[in-house]
Amino acid sequence: DDTRETTTMSTTAEDKPTNGDKTAEKGADDSSPSFGPNVHISNHPVLSHKISVLRSSSTSPASFRSVLREITFHLGYEATSSLATKPVPLSVPVGHDHVSVTGQKIADRVALIPILRSGLGMTESMLELLPDAGVHHIGMYRRDLMPVQYYNRLPRKCESDVAYVLDPVVATASTIMSVCSQLKKWGVPKIHVLSVIASRAGLTKIVTTHPDVHVSVGTVDDELTDDGMVLPGLGDAGDRLFGTPLIDDDEQLLHPSKRRKTSDA
């Protein structure tokens, strides 16, 4: 229940509404410090609310997938605001007649680059915004905080004008920077990273190493643990998306038949 003074009926500090995701209040402020003109950090209250739902331990995998799609749609809507358009002729029905007008059509050729596994949860929303975009998956995992690639479906020839890299969480940013380097070698002129939560250290590293890369992020968390986890973050996005348990196993990428045999005591 709200706590109120009986004489003034004023709302206490705890009950006053606030703007932004206060779980990471400093991270929600995109002006302290500034990451430069190519980085957009949302402070929209609806997005902050949905990110809090995404963080919560009580959010089920089904709800996690649904909320991640909603967040991605909002982030993607803003991130695509710089896409080039071209005029196209069209007709509009007015009563029994049709009026000729000039409309607009997306001119840029777009590639979506979801980083497996968790980037899959952002792909559907981006395809709703950009149904003609190509989707090229890149699979990465970390070993000793270093990115290791196990899957790459980039076409041999780049025929895209802009690539949107999809990853719900940017922690150390080593994975994102590796993917950005690959995309530059591939030849795409513009790269835009979409993420729900980024660590301050990771975002700083992206801006320093790839100052030409654009980034849209829902919020920024200040703390990064020694093992490369964002705090508070949202946990392992891939496990929460698909309801899979955490695997503490150096051989998790091997087929079960190839793993070392262990006997119970």
Sine and cosine of phi, psi and omega as CSV:
sin_phi,cos_phi,sin_psi,cos_psi,sin_omega,cos_omega
0.00,0.00,0.52,-0.85,0.04,-1.00
-0.92,0.39,0.67,-0.74,0.07,-1.00
-1.00,-0.07,0.83,-0.56,-0.05,-1.00
-0.73,-0.68,0.56,-0.83,0.12,-0.99
-0.93,0.36,0.71,-0.70,-0.06,-1.00
-0.94,0.33,-0.40,0.92,-0.04,-1.00
-1.00,-0.01,-0.68,0.73,-0.08,-1.00
-0.98,-0.22,-0.26,0.97,-0.02,-1.00
0.85,0.53,0.48,0.88,0.01,-1.00
-1.00,0.08,0.55,-0.84,-0.02,-1.00
-0.98,0.22,0.68,-0.73,0.01,-1.00
-0.96,0.29,0.22,-0.98,-0.07,-1.00
-0.87,0.49,-0.57,0.82,-0.05,-1.00
-0.92,0.38,-0.48,0.88,-0.10,-0.99
-1.00,-0.10,-0.12,0.99,-0.03,-1.00
-0.94,0.35,0.70,-0.71,0.05,-1.00
-0.91,0.42,0.56,-0.83,-0.02,-1.00
-0.77,-0.64,0.35,-0.94,0.04,-1.00
-0.99,-0.15,0.64,-0.77,0.08,-1.00
1.00,-0.01,0.16,-0.99,0.00,-1.00
-0.99,0.10,0.99,-0.17,-0.13,-0.99
-0.97,0.25,-0.12,0.99,0.12,-0.99
-0.90,0.43,-0.46,0.89,0.05,-1.00
-0.70,-0.72,0.87,0.49,-0.19,-0.98
-0.84,0.54,-0.71,0.71,-0.02,-1.00
-0.91,0.41,-0.59,0.81,-0.02,-1.00
-0.92,0.39,-0.42,0.91,-0.04,-1.00
-0.98,0.21,-0.20,0.98,-0.02,-1.00
-1.00,-0.01,0.93,-0.36,-0.09,-1.00
-1.00,0.07,0.17,0.99,-0.01,-1.00
-0.92,-0.40,0.02,1.00,-0.05,-1.00
-0.62,-0.79,0.99,-0.12,-0.12,0.99
-1.00,0.07,0.17,-0.99,0.03,-1.00
-0.99,0.17,0.71,-0.70,0.05,-1.00
-0.99,-0.10,0.06,1.00,0.02,-1.00
0.98,-0.21,0.15,-0.99,-0.11,-0.99
-0.95,0.33,-0.30,0.96,-0.05,-1.00
-1.00,0.02,0.03,1.00,-0.02,-1.00
-0.91,-0.42,0.80,-0.60,0.07,-1.00
-0.89,-0.45,0.86,-0.51,0.06,-1.00
-0.92,-0.39,0.87,-0.49,-0.08,-1.00
-0.95,0.32,0.60,-0.80,0.20,-0.98
-0.81,-0.59,0.44,0.90,-0.02,-1.00
-0.95,0.32,0.76,-0.64,-0.06,-1.00
-0.88,0.48,-0.59,0.81,0.02,-1.00
-0.91,0.41,-0.67,0.74,0.02,-1.00
-0.91,0.42,-0.65,0.76,0.04,-1.00
-0.88,0.48,-0.65,0.76,0.04,-1.00
-0.88,0.47,-0.72,0.69,-0.05,-1.00
-0.93,0.36,-0.57,0.82,0.06,-1.00
-0.91,0.42,-0.60,0.80,0.06,-1.00
-0.90,0.44,-0.63,0.78,0.07,-1.00
-0.89,0.45,-0.66,0.75,0.00,-1.00
-0.90,0.43,-0.59,0.80,0.00,-1.00
-0.93,0.38,-0.59,0.81,-0.20,-0.98
-0.85,0.53,0.70,-0.72,0.04,-1.00
-0.90,0.43,-0.40,0.92,-0.05,-1.00
-0.99,0.10,-0.07,1.00,0.00,-1.00
-0.97,0.24,0.84,-0.55,-0.03,-1.00
-0.96,0.29,0.31,-0.95,0.06,-1.00
-0.82,0.57,-0.64,0.77,0.00,-1.00
-0.89,0.46,-0.71,0.71,0.02,-1.00
-0.93,0.36,-0.59,0.81,0.02,-1.00
-0.87,0.49,-0.71,0.70,0.01,-1.00
-0.89,0.46,-0.69,0.73,-0.04,-1.00
-0.90,0.44,-0.72,0.69,-0.03,-1.00
-0.93,0.37,-0.61,0.80,0.04,-1.00
-0.89,0.46,-0.62,0.78,0.06,-1.00
-0.89,0.46,-0.68,0.73,-0.01,-1.00
-0.90,0.43,-0.71,0.71,0.01,-1.00
-0.89,0.46,-0.69,0.73,0.00,-1.00
-0.87,0.49,-0.65,0.76,0.00,-1.00
-0.87,0.49,-0.69,0.72,-0.01,-1.00
-0.92,0.39,-0.70,0.72,0.03,-1.00
-0.91,0.43,-0.66,0.75,-0.02,-1.00
-0.92,0.40,-0.58,0.81,0.02,-1.00
-0.86,0.52,-0.69,0.72,0.02,-1.00
-0.96,0.29,-0.64,0.77,-0.08,-1.00
-0.92,0.40,-0.43,0.90,-0.02,-1.00
-1.00,-0.02,0.12,0.99,-0.07,-1.00
-0.92,0.38,-0.31,0.95,-0.03,-1.00
-0.99,-0.14,0.08,1.00,0.02,-1.00
-0.90,0.43,0.62,-0.78,0.01,-1.00
-0.98,0.22,0.55,-0.84,0.05,-1.00
-0.82,-0.57,0.26,-0.96,0.07,-1.00
-0.70,-0.71,0.50,-0.87,-0.01,-1.00
-0.95,0.30,0.61,-0.79,0.06,-1.00
-0.69,-0.72,0.64,-0.77,0.05,-1.00
-0.98,0.21,0.63,-0.78,0.06,-1.00
-0.45,-0.89,0.25,-0.97,0.02,-1.00
-0.87,-0.49,0.56,-0.83,-0.03,-1.00
-0.88,-0.48,0.77,-0.63,0.02,-1.00
-0.95,0.32,0.81,-0.58,0.06,-1.00
-0.77,-0.64,0.98,-0.20,-0.08,-1.00
0.91,0.42,-0.81,-0.59,0.02,-1.00
-1.00,-0.08,0.11,0.99,-0.06,-1.00
-0.88,-0.47,0.06,-1.00,0.06,-1.00
-0.75,-0.66,0.73,-0.69,-0.02,-1.00
-0.97,-0.26,0.75,-0.66,0.02,-1.00
-1.00,0.10,0.78,-0.62,0.02,-1.00
-0.67,-0.74,0.14,-0.99,0.07,-1.00
-0.94,-0.33,0.85,-0.53,0.03,-1.00
-0.96,-0.26,-0.20,-0.98,-0.02,-1.00
-0.79,-0.61,0.57,-0.82,0.02,-1.00
-0.71,-0.71,0.63,-0.78,0.04,-1.00
-0.86,0.51,0.82,-0.57,-0.02,-1.00
-1.00,-0.10,-0.51,0.86,-0.03,-1.00
-0.93,0.37,0.63,-0.77,0.13,-0.99
-1.00,0.02,0.84,-0.54,-0.18,-0.98
-0.94,-0.34,0.67,-0.75,0.14,-0.99
-0.87,-0.49,0.72,-0.69,0.11,-0.99
-0.98,-0.19,0.75,-0.66,-0.05,-1.00
-0.86,-0.51,0.99,0.13,0.06,-1.00
-0.97,0.24,0.73,-0.68,0.07,-1.00
-1.00,0.00,0.87,-0.50,-0.05,-1.00
-0.95,0.32,0.59,-0.80,0.01,1.00
-1.00,-0.02,-0.52,0.85,-0.26,-0.97
-0.91,0.41,-0.42,0.91,0.02,-1.00
-0.91,0.42,-0.32,0.95,0.05,-1.00
-0.87,0.49,-0.53,0.85,-0.03,-1.00
-0.94,0.34,-0.20,0.98,0.00,-1.00
-0.97,-0.26,-0.17,0.98,-0.16,-0.99
-0.94,0.33,-0.69,0.73,-0.08,-1.00
-0.86,0.50,-0.68,0.74,0.00,-1.00
-0.90,0.44,-0.66,0.75,0.01,-1.00
-0.92,0.40,-0.54,0.84,0.05,-1.00
-0.95,0.32,-0.44,0.90,0.11,-0.99
-0.92,0.39,-0.61,0.79,0.04,-1.00
-0.96,0.27,-0.65,0.76,-0.10,-0.99
-0.78,-0.63,0.97,0.26,-0.11,-0.99
-0.90,0.43,-0.32,0.95,-0.01,-1.00
-1.00,-0.08,0.05,1.00,-0.04,-1.00
-0.94,0.33,0.53,-0.85,0.14,-0.99
-0.99,0.10,0.50,-0.86,-0.01,-1.00
-0.87,-0.50,0.87,-0.49,-0.04,-1.00
-0.81,-0.58,0.94,-0.34,-0.11,-0.99
-0.99,0.13,0.61,-0.79,0.15,-0.99
-0.78,-0.62,0.81,-0.58,0.00,-1.00
-0.98,-0.18,0.81,-0.58,-0.01,-1.00
-0.70,-0.71,0.56,-0.83,0.22,-0.98
-0.66,-0.75,0.26,-0.96,-0.04,-1.00
-0.96,-0.28,0.68,-0.74,0.13,-0.99
-0.75,-0.66,0.87,-0.49,-0.06,-1.00
0.81,0.58,0.68,0.73,0.04,-1.00
0.92,0.39,0.14,0.99,0.04,-1.00
-0.96,-0.28,0.67,-0.74,-0.02,-1.00
-0.96,0.27,0.69,-0.72,0.06,-1.00
-0.82,-0.57,0.82,-0.57,-0.01,-1.00
-1.00,-0.01,0.73,-0.68,0.05,-1.00
-0.84,-0.54,-0.05,1.00,-0.03,-1.00
-0.38,-0.93,0.67,-0.74,0.00,-1.00
-0.47,-0.88,0.89,-0.46,0.00,-1.00
-0.89,-0.45,0.50,0.86,0.12,-0.99
-0.93,0.37,0.72,-0.70,0.07,-1.00
-0.89,0.47,0.40,-0.92,0.00,-1.00
-0.87,0.49,-0.65,0.76,-0.01,-1.00
-0.94,-0.33,0.74,-0.67,0.03,-1.00
-0.99,0.12,0.85,-0.52,0.07,-1.00
-0.83,-0.56,0.50,0.87,-0.02,-1.00
-0.91,-0.41,0.51,-0.86,0.05,-1.00
-1.00,-0.08,-0.46,0.89,-0.01,-1.00
-0.53,-0.85,0.63,-0.78,0.04,-1.00
-0.87,-0.50,0.78,-0.63,0.07,-1.00
-0.97,-0.22,0.91,-0.42,0.01,-1.00
-1.00,0.02,0.81,-0.59,-0.11,-0.99
-0.93,-0.37,0.89,-0.46,0.04,-1.00
-0.42,-0.91,0.87,-0.49,-0.10,-1.00
-0.87,0.49,-0.54,0.84,-0.08,-1.00
-0.75,-0.66,0.75,-0.66,0.14,-0.99
-0.94,-0.33,0.93,-0.38,-0.03,-1.00
-0.98,-0.18,-1.00,-0.05,0.05,-1.00
-0.96,0.26,-0.31,0.95,-0.02,-1.00
0.97,0.26,0.10,0.99,0.00,-1.00
-0.90,0.43,-0.62,0.78,0.03,-1.00
-0.91,0.41,-0.74,0.67,-0.01,-1.00
-0.88,0.48,-0.68,0.73,-0.03,-1.00
-0.92,0.40,-0.58,0.81,0.05,-1.00
-0.91,0.42,-0.69,0.72,0.01,-1.00
-0.91,0.41,-0.67,0.74,0.02,-1.00
-0.87,0.49,-0.65,0.76,0.03,-1.00
-0.89,0.45,-0.65,0.76,0.03,-1.00
-0.91,0.42,-0.65,0.76,-0.01,-1.00
-0.92,0.40,-0.58,0.82,0.05,-1.00
-0.92,0.39,-0.65,0.76,0.07,-1.00
-0.91,0.42,-0.55,0.84,0.04,-1.00
-0.90,0.43,-0.54,0.84,0.09,-1.00
0.94,-0.35,0.17,0.98,0.00,-1.00
-0.96,0.29,0.74,-0.67,-0.10,-1.00
-0.93,0.36,-0.54,0.84,-0.09,-1.00
-0.72,-0.69,0.69,-0.72,0.00,-1.00
-0.83,-0.55,0.72,-0.69,0.00,-1.00
-0.73,-0.68,0.86,-0.51,-0.01,-1.00
-1.00,-0.07,0.76,-0.65,0.09,-1.00
-0.92,-0.40,0.81,-0.59,0.01,-1.00
-0.54,-0.84,0.50,-0.86,0.01,-1.00
-0.99,0.17,-0.74,0.67,-0.03,-1.00
-0.75,-0.66,0.70,-0.71,0.08,-1.00
-0.77,-0.63,0.56,-0.83,0.14,-0.99
-0.98,0.21,0.48,-0.88,0.01,-1.00
-0.89,0.46,-0.64,0.77,0.00,-1.00
-0.91,0.41,-0.67,0.74,0.00,-1.00
-0.91,0.42,-0.67,0.74,0.00,-1.00
-0.91,0.42,-0.64,0.77,0.05,-1.00
-0.88,0.47,-0.63,0.78,-0.01,-1.00
-0.91,0.41,-0.65,0.76,0.02,-1.00
-0.89,0.46,-0.73,0.68,-0.04,-1.00
-0.90,0.44,-0.60,0.80,-0.02,-1.00
-0.96,0.29,-0.70,0.72,-0.07,-1.00
-0.99,0.16,-0.61,0.79,-0.03,-1.00
-0.79,-0.62,0.95,0.31,-0.06,-1.00
-0.90,0.44,-0.31,0.95,-0.01,-1.00
-1.00,0.05,-0.15,0.99,-0.01,-1.00
-0.99,0.13,0.71,-0.71,0.04,-1.00
-1.00,-0.01,0.55,-0.83,-0.02,-1.00
-0.70,-0.71,0.75,-0.66,0.16,-0.99
-0.86,-0.51,0.82,-0.57,-0.09,-1.00
-0.67,-0.74,0.54,-0.84,-0.03,-1.00
-0.96,0.29,-0.67,0.74,0.02,-1.00
-0.33,-0.94,0.25,-0.97,-0.03,-1.00
-0.84,-0.54,0.76,-0.65,0.08,-1.00
-0.98,-0.21,0.61,-0.79,-0.11,-0.99
-0.99,0.16,-0.53,0.85,-0.19,-0.98
-0.99,-0.12,0.67,-0.74,0.06,-1.00
-0.75,-0.67,0.86,-0.51,-0.06,-1.00
-0.97,0.26,0.19,-0.98,-0.01,-1.00
-0.89,0.45,-0.46,0.89,0.02,-1.00
-1.00,-0.07,0.27,0.96,0.16,-0.99
0.99,0.14,0.44,0.90,0.04,-1.00
-0.97,-0.23,0.69,-0.73,0.07,-1.00
-0.98,0.20,0.69,-0.72,0.07,-1.00
-0.85,-0.53,0.73,-0.68,0.00,1.00
-0.96,0.27,-0.37,0.93,0.03,-1.00
0.86,0.51,-0.54,-0.84,0.06,-1.00
-0.56,-0.83,0.26,0.96,-0.04,-1.00
1.00,0.07,-0.25,-0.97,0.04,-1.00
-0.98,0.18,0.95,-0.32,-0.11,-0.99
-0.88,0.47,-0.63,0.78,0.00,-1.00
-0.90,0.44,-0.71,0.70,0.02,-1.00
-0.90,0.43,-0.63,0.78,-0.02,-1.00
-0.96,0.28,-0.50,0.86,0.06,-1.00
-0.91,0.42,-0.70,0.71,-0.17,-0.99
-0.94,-0.35,0.09,1.00,0.08,-1.00
0.92,0.40,0.50,0.86,0.00,-1.00
-0.99,-0.10,0.55,-0.84,-0.01,-1.00
-0.97,0.26,0.37,-0.93,0.08,-1.00
-0.92,0.39,0.66,-0.75,0.00,-1.00
-0.90,-0.44,0.90,-0.43,0.06,-1.00
-0.98,-0.21,0.99,0.15,-0.17,-0.99
-0.46,-0.89,0.85,-0.53,0.01,-1.00
-0.92,0.40,-0.31,0.95,-0.06,-1.00
-0.96,-0.28,0.38,0.92,-0.11,-0.99
-0.90,0.44,-0.36,0.93,0.00,-1.00
-1.00,-0.02,-0.06,1.00,0.03,-1.00
-1.00,0.05,0.50,-0.87,0.12,-0.99
-0.90,0.44,0.61,-0.79,-0.03,-1.00
-0.77,0.64,-0.55,0.83,-0.02,-1.00
-0.94,0.35,-0.29,0.96,-0.05,-1.00
-0.99,-0.16,-0.07,1.00,-0.04,-1.00
-0.98,0.18,0.40,-0.92,0.03,-1.00
-0.90,0.44,0.63,-0.77,0.02,-1.00
-0.99,0.13,0.74,-0.67,0.05,-1.00
-0.83,-0.55,0.61,-0.80,0.01,-1.00
-0.93,-0.37,0.62,-0.79,0.03,-1.00
-0.96,0.28,0.60,-0.80,0.01,-1.00
-0.95,0.33,0.00,0.00,0.00,0.00
